[in-house]
Amino acid sequence: MTKAASKVLTDALALMPEERMDLAAELLASVDGPADPDWEPAWQAELDRRAAASDTSSTPPAEWSEVRARVLRKLASR
């Protein structure tokens, strides 16, 4: 990492968490390329599909503690 980048990182880490998240989102967007115009409608359709599937499911949703543990195990195995 260059001195300039290290300085920016040090300054960024001094920001409040919400400011850091906004900064991170802007930085990622700056290297992500142009926005996909079909993204938002596609994501909304996926959210609607998942909500409908959840509403009609007879299986209760998993507890957050179980989901978190499963994700952490998967990350640890990489």
PDB file of N, CA, C and O in Angstrom:
ATOM      1  N   MET A   1       0.850  -1.166   0.000  1.00  0.00           N
ATOM      2  CA  MET A   1       0.000   0.000   0.000  1.00  0.00           C
ATOM      3  C   MET A   1       0.899   1.233   0.000  1.00  0.00           C
ATOM      4  O   MET A   1       1.896   1.282   0.720  1.00  0.00           O
ATOM      5  N   THR A   2       0.546   2.211  -0.799  1.00  0.00           N
ATOM      6  CA  THR A   2       1.350   3.435  -0.869  1.00  0.00           C
ATOM      7  C   THR A   2       1.151   4.272   0.390  1.00  0.00           C
ATOM      8  O   THR A   2       0.222   4.048   1.167  1.00  0.00           O
ATOM      9  N   LYS A   3       2.047   5.242   0.571  1.00  0.00           N
ATOM     10  CA  LYS A   3       1.914   6.142   1.721  1.00  0.00           C
ATOM     11  C   LYS A   3       0.601   6.908   1.647  1.00  0.00           C
ATOM     12  O   LYS A   3      -0.071   7.101   2.661  1.00  0.00           O
ATOM     13  N   ALA A   4       0.240   7.340   0.456  1.00  0.00           N
ATOM     14  CA  ALA A   4      -1.004   8.096   0.286  1.00  0.00           C
ATOM     15  C   ALA A   4      -2.209   7.237   0.662  1.00  0.00           C
ATOM     16  O   ALA A   4      -3.107   7.696   1.367  1.00  0.00           O
ATOM     17  N   ALA A   5      -2.227   5.998   0.192  1.00  0.00           N
ATOM     18  CA  ALA A   5      -3.339   5.103   0.506  1.00  0.00           C
ATOM     19  C   ALA A   5      -3.374   4.789   1.998  1.00  0.00           C
ATOM     20  O   ALA A   5      -4.448   4.714   2.594  1.00  0.00           O
ATOM     21  N   SER A   6      -2.214   4.609   2.592  1.00  0.00           N
ATOM     22  CA  SER A   6      -2.148   4.336   4.027  1.00  0.00           C
ATOM     23  C   SER A   6      -2.700   5.511   4.830  1.00  0.00           C
ATOM     24  O   SER A   6      -3.400   5.314   5.822  1.00  0.00           O
ATOM     25  N   LYS A   7      -2.384   6.729   4.401  1.00  0.00           N
ATOM     26  CA  LYS A   7      -2.890   7.934   5.077  1.00  0.00           C
ATOM     27  C   LYS A   7      -4.413   8.007   4.945  1.00  0.00           C
ATOM     28  O   LYS A   7      -5.112   8.300   5.915  1.00  0.00           O
ATOM     29  N   VAL A   8      -4.919   7.741   3.747  1.00  0.00           N
ATOM     30  CA  VAL A   8      -6.368   7.756   3.538  1.00  0.00           C
ATOM     31  C   VAL A   8      -7.033   6.714   4.431  1.00  0.00           C
ATOM     32  O   VAL A   8      -8.067   6.988   5.039  1.00  0.00           O
ATOM     33  N   LEU A   9      -6.443   5.521   4.513  1.00  0.00           N
ATOM     34  CA  LEU A   9      -6.998   4.471   5.355  1.00  0.00           C
ATOM     35  C   LEU A   9      -7.013   4.889   6.819  1.00  0.00           C
ATOM     36  O   LEU A   9      -8.015   4.700   7.508  1.00  0.00           O
ATOM     37  N   THR A  10      -5.925   5.448   7.290  1.00  0.00           N
ATOM     38  CA  THR A  10      -5.852   5.904   8.679  1.00  0.00           C
ATOM     39  C   THR A  10      -6.930   6.945   8.959  1.00  0.00           C
ATOM     40  O   THR A  10      -7.613   6.885   9.982  1.00  0.00           O
ATOM     41  N   ASP A  11      -7.078   7.903   8.039  1.00  0.00           N
ATOM     42  CA  ASP A  11      -8.105   8.925   8.198  1.00  0.00           C
ATOM     43  C   ASP A  11      -9.506   8.313   8.153  1.00  0.00           C
ATOM     44  O   ASP A  11     -10.384   8.696   8.927  1.00  0.00           O
ATOM     45  N   ALA A  12      -9.704   7.368   7.250  1.00  0.00           N
ATOM     46  CA  ALA A  12     -11.025   6.743   7.113  1.00  0.00           C
ATOM     47  C   ALA A  12     -11.393   5.955   8.363  1.00  0.00           C
ATOM     48  O   ALA A  12     -12.552   5.959   8.777  1.00  0.00           O
ATOM     49  N   LEU A  13     -10.427   5.286   8.963  1.00  0.00           N
ATOM     50  CA  LEU A  13     -10.702   4.503  10.167  1.00  0.00           C
ATOM     51  C   LEU A  13     -11.080   5.374  11.363  1.00  0.00           C
ATOM     52  O   LEU A  13     -11.638   4.878  12.342  1.00  0.00           O
ATOM     53  N   ALA A  14     -10.778   6.661  11.287  1.00  0.00           N
ATOM     54  CA  ALA A  14     -11.148   7.593  12.359  1.00  0.00           C
ATOM     55  C   ALA A  14     -12.596   8.069  12.227  1.00  0.00           C
ATOM     56  O   ALA A  14     -13.128   8.696  13.143  1.00  0.00           O
ATOM     57  N   LEU A  15     -13.232   7.773  11.094  1.00  0.00           N
ATOM     58  CA  LEU A  15     -14.616   8.181  10.876  1.00  0.00           C
ATOM     59  C   LEU A  15     -15.578   7.321  11.685  1.00  0.00           C
ATOM     60  O   LEU A  15     -15.228   6.237  12.151  1.00  0.00           O
ATOM     61  N   MET A  16     -16.788   7.825  11.840  1.00  0.00           N
ATOM     62  CA  MET A  16     -17.851   7.057  12.485  1.00  0.00           C
ATOM     63  C   MET A  16     -18.209   5.873  11.578  1.00  0.00           C
ATOM     64  O   MET A  16     -18.014   5.956  10.366  1.00  0.00           O
ATOM     65  N   PRO A  17     -18.724   4.782  12.136  1.00  0.00           N
ATOM     66  CA  PRO A  17     -19.031   3.592  11.320  1.00  0.00           C
ATOM     67  C   PRO A  17     -19.919   3.896  10.104  1.00  0.00           C
ATOM     68  O   PRO A  17     -19.661   3.384   9.015  1.00  0.00           O
ATOM     69  N   GLU A  18     -20.946   4.710  10.275  1.00  0.00           N
ATOM     70  CA  GLU A  18     -21.833   5.007   9.141  1.00  0.00           C
ATOM     71  C   GLU A  18     -21.081   5.758   8.042  1.00  0.00           C
ATOM     72  O   GLU A  18     -21.302   5.511   6.857  1.00  0.00           O
ATOM     73  N   GLU A  19     -20.203   6.662   8.431  1.00  0.00           N
ATOM     74  CA  GLU A  19     -19.398   7.394   7.452  1.00  0.00           C
ATOM     75  C   GLU A  19     -18.442   6.454   6.726  1.00  0.00           C
ATOM     76  O   GLU A  19     -18.224   6.593   5.522  1.00  0.00           O
ATOM     77  N   ARG A  20     -17.869   5.492   7.462  1.00  0.00           N
ATOM     78  CA  ARG A  20     -16.969   4.513   6.835  1.00  0.00           C
ATOM     79  C   ARG A  20     -17.729   3.655   5.831  1.00  0.00           C
ATOM     80  O   ARG A  20     -17.214   3.347   4.756  1.00  0.00           O
ATOM     81  N   MET A  21     -18.958   3.269   6.182  1.00  0.00           N
ATOM     82  CA  MET A  21     -19.750   2.455   5.257  1.00  0.00           C
ATOM     83  C   MET A  21     -20.088   3.245   3.996  1.00  0.00           C
ATOM     84  O   MET A  21     -20.013   2.711   2.890  1.00  0.00           O
ATOM     85  N   ASP A  22     -20.458   4.512   4.159  1.00  0.00           N
ATOM     86  CA  ASP A  22     -20.742   5.351   2.994  1.00  0.00           C
ATOM     87  C   ASP A  22     -19.500   5.493   2.115  1.00  0.00           C
ATOM     88  O   ASP A  22     -19.580   5.397   0.890  1.00  0.00           O
ATOM     89  N   LEU A  23     -18.358   5.722   2.753  1.00  0.00           N
ATOM     90  CA  LEU A  23     -17.104   5.859   2.016  1.00  0.00           C
ATOM     91  C   LEU A  23     -16.762   4.567   1.283  1.00  0.00           C
ATOM     92  O   LEU A  23     -16.367   4.592   0.118  1.00  0.00           O
ATOM     93  N   ALA A  24     -16.915   3.448   1.966  1.00  0.00           N
ATOM     94  CA  ALA A  24     -16.621   2.150   1.342  1.00  0.00           C
ATOM     95  C   ALA A  24     -17.525   1.909   0.134  1.00  0.00           C
ATOM     96  O   ALA A  24     -17.069   1.427  -0.903  1.00  0.00           O
ATOM     97  N   ALA A  25     -18.800   2.246   0.274  1.00  0.00           N
ATOM     98  CA  ALA A  25     -19.736   2.062  -0.843  1.00  0.00           C
ATOM     99  C   ALA A  25     -19.331   2.924  -2.031  1.00  0.00           C
ATOM    100  O   ALA A  25     -19.379   2.471  -3.175  1.00  0.00           O
ATOM    101  N   GLU A  26     -18.935   4.160  -1.765  1.00  0.00           N
ATOM    102  CA  GLU A  26     -18.512   5.046  -2.848  1.00  0.00           C
ATOM    103  C   GLU A  26     -17.226   4.551  -3.502  1.00  0.00           C
ATOM    104  O   GLU A  26     -17.090   4.611  -4.724  1.00  0.00           O
ATOM    105  N   LEU A  27     -16.282   4.064  -2.698  1.00  0.00           N
ATOM    106  CA  LEU A  27     -15.046   3.536  -3.264  1.00  0.00           C
ATOM    107  C   LEU A  27     -15.316   2.314  -4.134  1.00  0.00           C
ATOM    108  O   LEU A  27     -14.776   2.201  -5.234  1.00  0.00           O
ATOM    109  N   LEU A  28     -16.145   1.407  -3.647  1.00  0.00           N
ATOM    110  CA  LEU A  28     -16.479   0.221  -4.439  1.00  0.00           C
ATOM    111  C   LEU A  28     -17.191   0.607  -5.728  1.00  0.00           C
ATOM    112  O   LEU A  28     -16.902   0.055  -6.790  1.00  0.00           O
ATOM    113  N   ALA A  29     -18.112   1.545  -5.637  1.00  0.00           N
ATOM    114  CA  ALA A  29     -18.838   1.980  -6.828  1.00  0.00           C
ATOM    115  C   ALA A  29     -17.889   2.597  -7.855  1.00  0.00           C
ATOM    116  O   ALA A  29     -18.121   2.497  -9.060  1.00  0.00           O
ATOM    117  N   SER A  30     -16.826   3.231  -7.376  1.00  0.00           N
ATOM    118  CA  SER A  30     -15.898   3.888  -8.302  1.00  0.00           C
ATOM    119  C   SER A  30     -15.093   2.892  -9.138  1.00  0.00           C
ATOM    120  O   SER A  30     -14.570   3.263 -10.189  1.00  0.00           O
ATOM    121  N   VAL A  31     -14.984   1.649  -8.701  1.00  0.00           N
ATOM    122  CA  VAL A  31     -14.230   0.647  -9.462  1.00  0.00           C
ATOM    123  C   VAL A  31     -15.130  -0.458 -10.015  1.00  0.00           C
ATOM    124  O   VAL A  31     -14.661  -1.389 -10.669  1.00  0.00           O
ATOM    125  N   ASP A  32     -16.414  -0.337  -9.744  1.00  0.00           N
ATOM    126  CA  ASP A  32     -17.359  -1.391 -10.125  1.00  0.00           C
ATOM    127  C   ASP A  32     -17.845  -1.255 -11.556  1.00  0.00           C
ATOM    128  O   ASP A  32     -18.454  -2.186 -12.082  1.00  0.00           O
ATOM    129  N   GLY A  33     -17.597  -0.140 -12.192  1.00  0.00           N
ATOM    130  CA  GLY A  33     -18.070   0.058 -13.551  1.00  0.00           C
ATOM    131  C   GLY A  33     -19.448   0.690 -13.544  1.00  0.00           C
ATOM    132  O   GLY A  33     -19.993   1.010 -12.488  1.00  0.00           O
ATOM    133  N   PRO A  34     -20.000   0.865 -14.723  1.00  0.00           N
ATOM    134  CA  PRO A  34     -21.307   1.531 -14.803  1.00  0.00           C
ATOM    135  C   PRO A  34     -22.407   0.682 -14.170  1.00  0.00           C
ATOM    136  O   PRO A  34     -22.355  -0.548 -14.171  1.00  0.00           O
ATOM    137  N   ALA A  35     -23.394   1.378 -13.635  1.00  0.00           N
ATOM    138  CA  ALA A  35     -24.521   0.687 -12.994  1.00  0.00           C
ATOM    139  C   ALA A  35     -25.318  -0.091 -14.037  1.00  0.00           C
ATOM    140  O   ALA A  35     -25.485   0.356 -15.172  1.00  0.00           O
ATOM    141  N   ASP A  36     -25.800  -1.243 -13.639  1.00  0.00           N
ATOM    142  CA  ASP A  36     -26.636  -2.069 -14.508  1.00  0.00           C
ATOM    143  C   ASP A  36     -28.075  -1.588 -14.366  1.00  0.00           C
ATOM    144  O   ASP A  36     -28.638  -1.675 -13.274  1.00  0.00           O
ATOM    145  N   PRO A  37     -28.685  -1.085 -15.434  1.00  0.00           N
ATOM    146  CA  PRO A  37     -30.044  -0.555 -15.318  1.00  0.00           C
ATOM    147  C   PRO A  37     -31.082  -1.632 -14.984  1.00  0.00           C
ATOM    148  O   PRO A  37     -32.173  -1.315 -14.510  1.00  0.00           O
ATOM    149  N   ASP A  38     -30.748  -2.888 -15.229  1.00  0.00           N
ATOM    150  CA  ASP A  38     -31.691  -3.976 -14.943  1.00  0.00           C
ATOM    151  C   ASP A  38     -31.558  -4.506 -13.526  1.00  0.00           C
ATOM    152  O   ASP A  38     -32.343  -5.356 -13.104  1.00  0.00           O
ATOM    153  N   TRP A  39     -30.566  -4.010 -12.783  1.00  0.00           N
ATOM    154  CA  TRP A  39     -30.286  -4.545 -11.456  1.00  0.00           C
ATOM    155  C   TRP A  39     -31.452  -4.349 -10.498  1.00  0.00           C
ATOM    156  O   TRP A  39     -31.909  -5.312  -9.881  1.00  0.00           O
ATOM    157  N   GLU A  40     -31.937  -3.131 -10.363  1.00  0.00           N
ATOM    158  CA  GLU A  40     -32.966  -2.861  -9.362  1.00  0.00           C
ATOM    159  C   GLU A  40     -34.257  -3.649  -9.610  1.00  0.00           C
ATOM    160  O   GLU A  40     -34.777  -4.263  -8.678  1.00  0.00           O
ATOM    161  N   PRO A  41     -34.788  -3.650 -10.839  1.00  0.00           N
ATOM    162  CA  PRO A  41     -36.002  -4.465 -11.058  1.00  0.00           C
ATOM    163  C   PRO A  41     -35.761  -5.962 -10.826  1.00  0.00           C
ATOM    164  O   PRO A  41     -36.634  -6.662 -10.313  1.00  0.00           O
ATOM    165  N   ALA A  42     -34.580  -6.444 -11.204  1.00  0.00           N
ATOM    166  CA  ALA A  42     -34.275  -7.868 -11.003  1.00  0.00           C
ATOM    167  C   ALA A  42     -34.181  -8.185  -9.519  1.00  0.00           C
ATOM    168  O   ALA A  42     -34.671  -9.225  -9.077  1.00  0.00           O
ATOM    169  N   TRP A  43     -33.558  -7.304  -8.743  1.00  0.00           N
ATOM    170  CA  TRP A  43     -33.423  -7.539  -7.308  1.00  0.00           C
ATOM    171  C   TRP A  43     -34.785  -7.465  -6.638  1.00  0.00           C
ATOM    172  O   TRP A  43     -35.076  -8.264  -5.748  1.00  0.00           O
ATOM    173  N   GLN A  44     -35.630  -6.516  -7.050  1.00  0.00           N
ATOM    174  CA  GLN A  44     -36.970  -6.413  -6.472  1.00  0.00           C
ATOM    175  C   GLN A  44     -37.782  -7.666  -6.770  1.00  0.00           C
ATOM    176  O   GLN A  44     -38.518  -8.150  -5.910  1.00  0.00           O
ATOM    177  N   ALA A  45     -37.651  -8.192  -7.984  1.00  0.00           N
ATOM    178  CA  ALA A  45     -38.349  -9.434  -8.336  1.00  0.00           C
ATOM    179  C   ALA A  45     -37.856 -10.593  -7.466  1.00  0.00           C
ATOM    180  O   ALA A  45     -38.651 -11.425  -7.030  1.00  0.00           O
ATOM    181  N   GLU A  46     -36.554 -10.645  -7.214  1.00  0.00           N
ATOM    182  CA  GLU A  46     -36.007 -11.705  -6.361  1.00  0.00           C
ATOM    183  C   GLU A  46     -36.512 -11.564  -4.931  1.00  0.00           C
ATOM    184  O   GLU A  46     -36.863 -12.559  -4.297  1.00  0.00           O
ATOM    185  N   LEU A  47     -36.550 -10.346  -4.424  1.00  0.00           N
ATOM    186  CA  LEU A  47     -37.078 -10.119  -3.067  1.00  0.00           C
ATOM    187  C   LEU A  47     -38.549 -10.541  -2.978  1.00  0.00           C
ATOM    188  O   LEU A  47     -38.961 -11.179  -2.009  1.00  0.00           O
ATOM    189  N   ASP A  48     -39.326 -10.181  -3.988  1.00  0.00           N
ATOM    190  CA  ASP A  48     -40.743 -10.572  -4.009  1.00  0.00           C
ATOM    191  C   ASP A  48     -40.882 -12.090  -4.044  1.00  0.00           C
ATOM    192  O   ASP A  48     -41.735 -12.656  -3.360  1.00  0.00           O
ATOM    193  N   ARG A  49     -40.036 -12.754  -4.851  1.00  0.00           N
ATOM    194  CA  ARG A  49     -40.078 -14.222  -4.948  1.00  0.00           C
ATOM    195  C   ARG A  49     -39.754 -14.851  -3.601  1.00  0.00           C
ATOM    196  O   ARG A  49     -40.429 -15.785  -3.170  1.00  0.00           O
ATOM    197  N   ARG A  50     -38.717 -14.339  -2.934  1.00  0.00           N
ATOM    198  CA  ARG A  50     -38.328 -14.895  -1.637  1.00  0.00           C
ATOM    199  C   ARG A  50     -39.395 -14.648  -0.577  1.00  0.00           C
ATOM    200  O   ARG A  50     -39.670 -15.524   0.243  1.00  0.00           O
ATOM    201  N   ALA A  51     -39.994 -13.464  -0.589  1.00  0.00           N
ATOM    202  CA  ALA A  51     -41.051 -13.159   0.382  1.00  0.00           C
ATOM    203  C   ALA A  51     -42.248 -14.075   0.166  1.00  0.00           C
ATOM    204  O   ALA A  51     -42.821 -14.581   1.130  1.00  0.00           O
ATOM    205  N   ALA A  52     -42.629 -14.292  -1.086  1.00  0.00           N
ATOM    206  CA  ALA A  52     -43.755 -15.176  -1.384  1.00  0.00           C
ATOM    207  C   ALA A  52     -43.448 -16.607  -0.956  1.00  0.00           C
ATOM    208  O   ALA A  52     -44.308 -17.291  -0.403  1.00  0.00           O
ATOM    209  N   ALA A  53     -42.217 -17.060  -1.212  1.00  0.00           N
ATOM    210  CA  ALA A  53     -41.827 -18.418  -0.812  1.00  0.00           C
ATOM    211  C   ALA A  53     -41.859 -18.546   0.701  1.00  0.00           C
ATOM    212  O   ALA A  53     -42.280 -19.576   1.228  1.00  0.00           O
ATOM    213  N   SER A  54     -41.422 -17.522   1.398  1.00  0.00           N
ATOM    214  CA  SER A  54     -41.437 -17.546   2.860  1.00  0.00           C
ATOM    215  C   SER A  54     -42.867 -17.565   3.397  1.00  0.00           C
ATOM    216  O   SER A  54     -43.172 -18.272   4.357  1.00  0.00           O
ATOM    217  N   ASP A  55     -43.734 -16.782   2.768  1.00  0.00           N
ATOM    218  CA  ASP A  55     -45.125 -16.712   3.214  1.00  0.00           C
ATOM    219  C   ASP A  55     -45.859 -18.040   3.044  1.00  0.00           C
ATOM    220  O   ASP A  55     -46.742 -18.368   3.836  1.00  0.00           O
ATOM    221  N   THR A  56     -45.497 -18.799   2.016  1.00  0.00           N
ATOM    222  CA  THR A  56     -46.207 -20.063   1.753  1.00  0.00           C
ATOM    223  C   THR A  56     -45.517 -21.276   2.363  1.00  0.00           C
ATOM    224  O   THR A  56     -46.053 -22.383   2.310  1.00  0.00           O
ATOM    225  N   SER A  57     -44.344 -21.082   2.938  1.00  0.00           N
ATOM    226  CA  SER A  57     -43.588 -22.202   3.497  1.00  0.00           C
ATOM    227  C   SER A  57     -44.170 -22.640   4.839  1.00  0.00           C
ATOM    228  O   SER A  57     -44.566 -21.813   5.661  1.00  0.00           O
ATOM    229  N   SER A  58     -44.213 -23.936   5.040  1.00  0.00           N
ATOM    230  CA  SER A  58     -44.656 -24.462   6.336  1.00  0.00           C
ATOM    231  C   SER A  58     -43.473 -24.647   7.284  1.00  0.00           C
ATOM    232  O   SER A  58     -43.658 -24.947   8.463  1.00  0.00           O
ATOM    233  N   THR A  59     -42.264 -24.467   6.766  1.00  0.00           N
ATOM    234  CA  THR A  59     -41.059 -24.585   7.582  1.00  0.00           C
ATOM    235  C   THR A  59     -40.762 -23.238   8.236  1.00  0.00           C
ATOM    236  O   THR A  59     -40.679 -22.225   7.541  1.00  0.00           O
ATOM    237  N   PRO A  60     -40.603 -23.209   9.546  1.00  0.00           N
ATOM    238  CA  PRO A  60     -40.300 -21.935  10.199  1.00  0.00           C
ATOM    239  C   PRO A  60     -38.900 -21.453   9.804  1.00  0.00           C
ATOM    240  O   PRO A  60     -38.011 -22.266   9.555  1.00  0.00           O
ATOM    241  N   PRO A  61     -38.709 -20.151   9.748  1.00  0.00           N
ATOM    242  CA  PRO A  61     -37.387 -19.636   9.388  1.00  0.00           C
ATOM    243  C   PRO A  61     -36.354 -20.003  10.455  1.00  0.00           C
ATOM    244  O   PRO A  61     -36.686 -20.176  11.628  1.00  0.00           O
ATOM    245  N   ALA A  62     -35.113 -20.117  10.027  1.00  0.00           N
ATOM    246  CA  ALA A  62     -34.034 -20.452  10.959  1.00  0.00           C
ATOM    247  C   ALA A  62     -33.769 -19.275  11.890  1.00  0.00           C
ATOM    248  O   ALA A  62     -33.930 -18.115  11.511  1.00  0.00           O
ATOM    249  N   GLU A  63     -33.363 -19.593  13.102  1.00  0.00           N
ATOM    250  CA  GLU A  63     -32.980 -18.560  14.065  1.00  0.00           C
ATOM    251  C   GLU A  63     -31.683 -17.914  13.599  1.00  0.00           C
ATOM    252  O   GLU A  63     -30.832 -18.584  13.012  1.00  0.00           O
ATOM    253  N   TRP A  64     -31.523 -16.614  13.855  1.00  0.00           N
ATOM    254  CA  TRP A  64     -30.321 -15.899  13.445  1.00  0.00           C
ATOM    255  C   TRP A  64     -29.068 -16.558  14.016  1.00  0.00           C
ATOM    256  O   TRP A  64     -28.057 -16.650  13.320  1.00  0.00           O
ATOM    257  N   SER A  65     -29.113 -17.010  15.240  1.00  0.00           N
ATOM    258  CA  SER A  65     -27.924 -17.621  15.841  1.00  0.00           C
ATOM    259  C   SER A  65     -27.491 -18.861  15.054  1.00  0.00           C
ATOM    260  O   SER A  65     -26.296 -19.122  14.916  1.00  0.00           O
ATOM    261  N   GLU A  66     -28.458 -19.622  14.539  1.00  0.00           N
ATOM    262  CA  GLU A  66     -28.130 -20.800  13.737  1.00  0.00           C
ATOM    263  C   GLU A  66     -27.536 -20.402  12.394  1.00  0.00           C
ATOM    264  O   GLU A  66     -26.551 -20.986  11.944  1.00  0.00           O
ATOM    265  N   VAL A  67     -28.138 -19.411  11.762  1.00  0.00           N
ATOM    266  CA  VAL A  67     -27.655 -18.949  10.460  1.00  0.00           C
ATOM    267  C   VAL A  67     -26.240 -18.396  10.609  1.00  0.00           C
ATOM    268  O   VAL A  67     -25.362 -18.710   9.806  1.00  0.00           O
ATOM    269  N   ARG A  68     -26.019 -17.575  11.633  1.00  0.00           N
ATOM    270  CA  ARG A  68     -24.710 -16.975  11.863  1.00  0.00           C
ATOM    271  C   ARG A  68     -23.652 -18.057  12.085  1.00  0.00           C
ATOM    272  O   ARG A  68     -22.561 -17.986  11.521  1.00  0.00           O
ATOM    273  N   ALA A  69     -23.972 -19.047  12.897  1.00  0.00           N
ATOM    274  CA  ALA A  69     -23.029 -20.129  13.167  1.00  0.00           C
ATOM    275  C   ALA A  69     -22.696 -20.889  11.882  1.00  0.00           C
ATOM    276  O   ALA A  69     -21.542 -21.252  11.656  1.00  0.00           O
ATOM    277  N   ARG A  70     -23.699 -21.127  11.046  1.00  0.00           N
ATOM    278  CA  ARG A  70     -23.488 -21.838   9.786  1.00  0.00           C
ATOM    279  C   ARG A  70     -22.573 -21.037   8.858  1.00  0.00           C
ATOM    280  O   ARG A  70     -21.675 -21.594   8.227  1.00  0.00           O
ATOM    281  N   VAL A  71     -22.809 -19.722   8.781  1.00  0.00           N
ATOM    282  CA  VAL A  71     -21.975 -18.870   7.935  1.00  0.00           C
ATOM    283  C   VAL A  71     -20.538 -18.842   8.457  1.00  0.00           C
ATOM    284  O   VAL A  71     -19.590 -18.939   7.677  1.00  0.00           O
ATOM    285  N   LEU A  72     -20.379 -18.710   9.763  1.00  0.00           N
ATOM    286  CA  LEU A  72     -19.034 -18.671  10.340  1.00  0.00           C
ATOM    287  C   LEU A  72     -18.288 -19.981  10.110  1.00  0.00           C
ATOM    288  O   LEU A  72     -17.087 -19.971   9.839  1.00  0.00           O
ATOM    289  N   ARG A  73     -18.994 -21.115  10.216  1.00  0.00           N
ATOM    290  CA  ARG A  73     -18.350 -22.409   9.939  1.00  0.00           C
ATOM    291  C   ARG A  73     -17.896 -22.481   8.489  1.00  0.00           C
ATOM    292  O   ARG A  73     -16.797 -22.953   8.197  1.00  0.00           O
ATOM    293  N   LYS A  74     -18.744 -22.012   7.587  1.00  0.00           N
ATOM    294  CA  LYS A  74     -18.403 -22.053   6.172  1.00  0.00           C
ATOM    295  C   LYS A  74     -17.205 -21.160   5.875  1.00  0.00           C
ATOM    296  O   LYS A  74     -16.319 -21.542   5.111  1.00  0.00           O
ATOM    297  N   LEU A  75     -17.176 -19.985   6.472  1.00  0.00           N
ATOM    298  CA  LEU A  75     -16.044 -19.085   6.276  1.00  0.00           C
ATOM    299  C   LEU A  75     -14.754 -19.665   6.854  1.00  0.00           C
ATOM    300  O   LEU A  75     -13.683 -19.511   6.268  1.00  0.00           O
ATOM    301  N   ALA A  76     -14.860 -20.331   8.003  1.00  0.00           N
ATOM    302  CA  ALA A  76     -13.685 -20.913   8.638  1.00  0.00           C
ATOM    303  C   ALA A  76     -13.111 -22.068   7.842  1.00  0.00           C
ATOM    304  O   ALA A  76     -11.918 -22.355   7.941  1.00  0.00           O
ATOM    305  N   SER A  77     -13.942 -22.733   7.055  1.00  0.00           N
ATOM    306  CA  SER A  77     -13.471 -23.894   6.299  1.00  0.00           C
ATOM    307  C   SER A  77     -12.778 -23.504   4.991  1.00  0.00           C
ATOM    308  O   SER A  77     -12.276 -24.375   4.281  1.00  0.00           O
ATOM    309  N   ARG A  78     -12.743 -22.236   4.670  1.00  0.00           N
ATOM    310  CA  ARG A  78     -12.115 -21.800   3.413  1.00  0.00           C
ATOM    311  C   ARG A  78     -10.637 -21.692   3.531  1.00  0.00           C
ATOM    312  O   ARG A  78      -9.964 -21.337   2.563  1.00  0.00           O
TER     313      ARG A  78
END
